[in-house]
Structures are given as C-alpha cells and as structure tokens.
C-alpha cells in the first residue's frame, strides 16, 4: 500500500475518528449483513493500523507489523462491498470526508493488488469499449431507433446549445432506456435545442473512481470534453446523478451543467412545458449522488408538486437521510446479493408510505428497485421523474 494515494488532509483526517460508531448505525451494508466490518469505523481503524505499519518511525513506536497479502485481500472484501452512498459522511460528527477517503483507499488496495477480480473487468471494459458493460460503443444511441417517431438525424446533430449526456446505464439497459426516450420527447415538446453525442460519448469515469482506478480517468474526461466542445454546446445535461456528480466535482468548469431535475423545473416554471392532471400518490427516493452527493433536494420535489393531482408523501428517511437503493459503488458487480438485500430495505420503506409509485431521478435506482420488486412480485410502480413528466405531458 502507498501513502501517496492519499492527500495530506486525508492522512490527517484518519486520526480524527472518535469511534462513536454513528457511521455503522446508518450504513446500509452493515444493516443488511449485520457485519460491523462493513462499517466506516472498522475501515478507519484498519486503515490507521496499516498506515502505521508502513512508516519506519511509527512502526517502531507502535510495534506494528505490515499486513500480509491475505490480510489485505480480506480487508479489501469489506472495502469494496460499499455503495459509496455517503451517509456515513453525512452523520460523522468529526466532519471526516469519508467518501473521498474510501475512493483513495480503493485506489491504494488496487496498487497493492488486493482487490476483487471484477475491478479488472471494469478497467478492461472501459479501456476497450469506453463503457462499463463492454458493449459496442457505436450502439450507445441505438435506443433512439426504438422510438416511434424519431427524426432522421437520430438526435445527433453537428451543433446544438445543449448536449444530453445519456450515461452508460440508460444507453444499454432496456429496462431503463425509456428514460432517455421520455426525456428527448420532453425536449422536443419544450423546443430545446439539444443533441446526443452518440458513439462520441464515453463513460464519464465515475465507475473508474469507484473501482480504485482513479489514475485512468483522465483519458475519458479529456475525450468527453472534446466531444462537447465539437458540438459548440454551452450546457451539458445529465439524467444520471453519478455522471452529473462526476462532471461537477472532477471536470473543469467549462460548461453549464444541469441534472435533469433542475432543468425540468426551469422548463415548467417558464411555461415551456404544460402538464395534464394525474391522480396518483407517489413518494420520492433521493438518489445518493444527487442528494447527499450534489445537494439537490428541492428541484425534484418542485417538479413533482407541479403536476396537478399528484400527491407527494415523504419516506420516513428522506433528503440527506435517505436510504440507499443498493445500486451504487459498483456493488452490483462486486456482490449482487448484498445489493439486493439493501434494495429490499428500500422497497419495504416505500411500501410503508402507502404510495402507489416510487419516483426517483436516477436510472440505476430505477434498475435496482424495479429488479427487486419484479423478482419478488411486489405491487409497486418504480419510475424516473422524466417518465412521470412524460406521462402527463401536454403534447
């Protein structure tokens, strides 16, 4: 393991943990597995022990032995079974930036060759195919062909004011391809001048960070920036919160960036979109990367409340305390069973509201919750906020 994988503030923050265990109390992986080794407090304790074993002075002072390869591998099994939901960071009384620390820890373990095999697959897929699923990147916008009245240009123009960055999940998974389909029809109705990037869109790089491959992200970022520049766009729009957070935190501030919830709110408020009545009681699930990650809580609620007849009831845990759906942090690839167990807790909470549908603003959340509900024959409708607006749109 290498100290250089951590910034100076991260190294200082490692010793700020008071051992209060609040992070363990709110961790979805701990709740699902009843295993304290999944918690942030355990992770920090082990990390401090490892860091002390590396330094000659500290090793002599603390008498620590460096961990063996097998011990590191066992530790990595807990580190990578985390959704990176950020709730531990939200409740930390010491203000430790835990999510950034977990990303650095994953990179550290990769450099030590102590990581799940799926990490290699993620890296290879992104290097070869530029998407995390190893699909043909030329087919990234093929979902347009399934639309009944798609234009000849397939929404890929030479120049446009807005670029809609679709994201890997919505581009390739049939279950959620209706999300970009709904969104482009909403844009048409509002007369938004937009374009897709098609095969010129590469993964935003967020799965690389989550896999501990931070040093490979720049090629993806540089390509995407050049692709947007080539369109002459001023704005980049995302329906994927992870893509949005990645651009917000790691890309240079060259363009105006919007998550779709804020963009839809502006379109509705300005009168560019008219909405029909819909008699439906819904609850809203705050995606981790949109809520805790990017601080966007109000825009999606404003959009939902703008629909005549729709009643919004809040989950018991909402906004910054919202429970993770189980779909983040590459967990579905690392431990499918744990991801499903976390989704079960989410759906159980949704059912307690009495709502007929759960609305979110993330295609991965839609996938995770829909998959669990269908497999277990649970009568709850799961939809993205763009699908809800599409349903009530006055054409």
N, C-alpha and C positions, 0 to 999 in steps of 0.2 A: 504494500500500500504506500501511497506517496502523499506527503504533506502538501505538495504543490497543487493537488486537486482542490484545495480549499483556499478561500480568500482569508485575509488576516482577521476580518470581522467574524467569519465563521469559526475560526480557531478559537477566538476569544469567547464566542457565544457558547461553545461546547461546555464550558465550566459554569455557565450561568444557570443551568438547570438546578432547581431546588428539590427535585424528587417528589413534587406534590402529587403526581400521577393523574392530574386532570386530563392530560392527553390520552391516557389509557381509558379513562371513563367515557370519552367521546369517540374513540377510534372505531370505525365500522368493522375493521378486520378483527380487532380484539373482541367486539361484541359477537361477531359471527363464529369465531373459533374458540372463544373463551381461553385464549392463549396470550398471556402477558408478554410473550416475546415479540408479539406483533406491535407492541406499543412504542411510542416515541421515547418514553423514559428508559425503557430497556435498550433501545437502539443507541441513545446518547451515552448510557453507561458503558456499553460495549465499545463504542467509538472512542470514548476517553481512555479506556484501558488500552486499546490498540495504539492510539496516538502516543501514549506514554511509553509503550514498549519500543517505539521507533527511535526515540531520542536517546542518545548515549547518556546525557546527564540525567534525564528523567528516569531512564531505565535503571540507572544505579540508585537513584533516590527512592523510587517506588519498588524496585526489585521485580520489575515486570519482565516476563518472557514474551517474545513475539509470538503471535498466534500461528499455529500450523496451517497448512493449506486446507486441511479438512475442517478445522475450526472456522476459517474464513468462509468456506463453502456453506457451512451450516448457518453462519451469520447472514450470508447473502440470501439464503432462502427466506429469511424473515424480512430483509430489507426490500426485496423486490415483490413481496406479497403485500403491497400497499397501493391504494388507489391514488395517492398524492392529492387527496381531497382537500387538504389544508385545514381541516377542523382542529387538529392538534395545535397548529399555529394560532388559530383564532382564539383558543382558550388559554394559551400559555401566559401565565402571569409575569414571566420574565421577559416577554417580548422577543423570544428567540425566533428568528426567521427559519422555521423548521423545514418548510417546503424546499427552499433553496439548498438547505443543508442536506436533505435527502437526495437531491439531484447530484450534489457533489459526492456524496457517499457512494451512490451507484457508479459514478464515473471512477471513483477510487477502486471499487471492487472489480470493475472491468479491467482496469490497469493491472490488477493483481491476479487476473484470470480466475476469479472466484465469482461466478455469476451463472444464472440459469441458461441452458442451451438456447432457449428461444431468443435471447439477446442477439446471438449471431445471426439468426434468421431475420430479425428486424433490420439489422445493419446491412445484410446482404440484399434484402429486398429493396431497401431504399437506394442503395448504391446502383443496383442493376436496373430496377424498374421505376424508381422515383416515386413509388407509393408503397405503403407498408404491407399491402396484401400480395405483392408480386404479380399484379395484373398488368396487362399491356397498357402502358400509359397513353397510347394513341386512342384508347377506348374510354378515356376519362369523361368525355361528354356524350357518350353513346346513349345515355338516358333520355336525351332530347328526342331521339328517334322514336321513342315510345309515346310521345305526346301526340294527341290527335291533330293539332293544327300548328305544328312547329314551322317557323319560317325557313326559307331555303338556306339562309346563312347559318342555321342551327344555333343562333345566338352568339356566334363567334364573329365579331366584326373587326375590321382593321383598326378603328379608332372609336373610343367612347369615353364619356365622362366618368363612368363608374365601372369598375371591374368587380364581378361577383366571383369570389374565390370559394369554390364549391367544397373543397376538402375531400380527403380520401374516402371516408365512410359513406358520405352521401353520394359520391361518384360511383361506387362499386357495389353497394349492398342493395338489392332490390327492395328489401323491407323499408328502406328509408329514402329511396330515390324519388318518392313522391314529394319529399320536402323541397328539393331544388325545382321540381316540376311546378309545384304550387307557387314558389317564390317568383319564378320568371313570369308566370301568368299575372301575378300581382304587379310586378314591374310594368308589364305591358299595359295593364289597366290604369296605372298611375303615370304612364308615359315617361318612364325613367329611361334615360339613355345609358344602356349598360351593355357589357359584353362578358362572355366567359373567356377563359384562357385556353380551354381545351387541353390538348396534349402539352401545351407550354406551361401548364400548371403542374408544379411538382409539390410533393409533400411539404408542408410548412416547416417541418423539422421538430415538432413537438414530440413525436414518438422517439426520435433520436435522444432527446434530453432524458425522457423517461427510461430509456434503455441504458443510460450511462454512457452514451456516445456523443457527448457534448462537443468533442473536438472534431466531429464530422459534419456539423450543422451548417457551416458557412457556405459550402457549395450549394446547398438547397436554397438558402436565403439569397445568395447573390443571383442565382438563376431567376427566382421569383420576382425579385426587384426589377431585373432587366426586362422580364416579360410584361410587367405592369407599365414600366416606362415606355415600352414599344407601343402600347395602346394609347398613349397620351392621356391616361386617366389621372384624375385628381383625387378620386376616392376609391377605397377598397372596402368591400362589404363581405361579411362572413356570417353564415348561419351556424358554423361550428365554433363554440366557445373556446376550444383548445387552439384552433387556428388564430382566433381573434386575440387571445391572451399571448400567444407566441409572437405575433406581429407587434402587439402593444408593448411587450417587455424586451424583445430581443432584436427586432428590426429597426433600422434608423427611421426617424420621424419624417419621412419624405412625402407621405400621402395622408389625407384624412382617412381614418379607419373607423368603421362602424360595425357593431354587431347588429344583426337584422332587427332585434327588438327596438333599438333606438331609432333605426331608420324607418321602421313601420310606424312608430309613434309619431315621427315627424310628418310622414305622408298622410296619416289620418288627421292629425291636428291641422295641417294646412288645407285639408279638404280635397286632396288629390285622390283619396280613396273613400268610397261610400260603402256602408255596411248594412246588410239586412238584419232583421231581428232573428234571434235564435234562443229558444227556451231550453237552457241547459245549465246544470250546476257543475262547476269544474273546480278543481284545486290546481295549484301551480307548484311545480317542483323546480327549485333554483339549482341549475347546473353548477357544479363546484367551480369550474373555471370561469363561469360568467359572474357568479355571485361572489363567493369568497375570493376568487382569483382576480376578478376585474372590477368588483364593487358595483355591478349593475343589478339593482334590485327593483327599481321603480318602473323603468321603461316597459318590461313585460307585463307588469300589473296594470299599467296605464292602457296598454293595448287591449288586454282582456276586458277591462272595465268599459272600454269604448264601444263594445258590441252590445247593442240593445237586447235585453232579455237574458243575457248571460249573468249568472250569479257566481262570484268567486268566493270560495271558502278556503281559509288557510290551513295548511298542515300544522300539526302540533309542533313540529320542528320546521321553521321556515327562515328565509333570508340567511343571515350568517350562520344560523344553527341548523340549516337544512341537512338531512341525512343523505349521504352519497348513494347513488344508484348501483354502484359496483362496477361501473364501466371504465373508470379512469386508470391512469398509471400503467397502461399495458397489462393490467391484471387479467383480463380475459385470455390473453395469450399465455400468461405465466401459470395461472391457477383458475381454470374455468369454474370449478366447484365453489371456490370461495367467492368469486364474482356473483354467482347465482345466489349464494346464501345472503350476501349483502343486498341483492335485489329483492329477495323475499321480505326482508325487514322493511324495505322501502314500500313495497306494494301493500304490506299489512298496514302500514301507517296511512297510505292513501285510502284504503277501504274504510278506515275508521272515520273519515270525514263525511261519508255518505255521498260523496260526489259521484257523478256518472262517468266522468272522464278526468284524467290527469293530463295537464298540459305542461310541456317543458319547452326549452329553447335550445335543444341540443340533440343532434341525430344519434349520438352514442347513447344518451339517456333513453331515447325512444327505443333503440335497439334492445338495450338491456332489460328495460321494464316490459316491453312487448314480448320478448322471448320468454321471460319468466311467466308472465300472465298466460300466454298461449299454452305453454307446456303444462301448466297446472290448471288449465281451464277456468281461469278466474275472470268473471264478467266485468272487466273494467276497460274502457277505451283509453288508449295511450296515443297522444298526438303531439306534434310540434306546433308551436304558436303560428308558424306560417300556414300549416294545414288548417288550423282553426280560422284564420283570417280568410283563407281561400274558400272555405265553406260558406262564409257569409258575404263574400264579395259581391257587390253590385256590378255586374259586367257592363 
